[in-house]
Amino acid sequence: MSTVLIVEDNRSQREMIKGLLEGSGLTVAEASDGVEALEQVQGHRPDLVVLDIVMPRMNGYEVCRRLKADPDTQGVPVVMCSSKGEEFDRYWGMRQGADAYIAKPFQPTELVGTVKQLLRG
């Protein structure tokens, strides 16, 4: 079974995403900011990361850059999931190494479908 790390500072958003992914048969780990996410990845490498952008301590762009720069984690797919939904935000997220970019609010099927597709990779 695949493990997905959800990195989201908004608790209700994190719980909602967790419920969607667990409901589709995935194991879920959680982090509330970028620093916590990087600490968790060192301990237990997830199969995929769902990453918010605007967070305290370290934003999602920086987390993504660090994951993709590390040979141990560069192969882990990253789905950026953010309220920053402009074309430039999407472009910049992909430039940081994200494998997919989903703007909030999103359809549950869009998130689950994107995650499943990347896990099949």
C-alpha positions, 0 to 999 in steps of 0.5 A: 500500500502506498503512503502519501505525505500531506503537507498542509498548515490548515487543519480542516484542509489537511483532514479533508485531503486525508479522508479523500486519500484514505477513502481511496485505499492509501496510507496517509502521513501528515505534516503541518509545515515545510520543516516538519515535512522534511523531518518526516521524509528523512524518517519515512520516505513517502511514495508521494507528497501533496504539498501546500505552498503558503505555510509558516516556517518554510513554503511549499516551493522551498520544500519541493526544491529540497526534495528534488535536489536530494538524490534520496527523494528526487524520485518522489512525486510532488503534487502542489495543492494551493489556493494560488491558482493563477497560471504563473503560480502553476508555472512556478510550481512546475519550475520548482520540480512539482509533478502536478499542480492542483488549484484549490478549491478542487474536485475530489476526483481531480486530487485522487485521480492525479495522486493515483496516476502519479503513484502508478507512474 
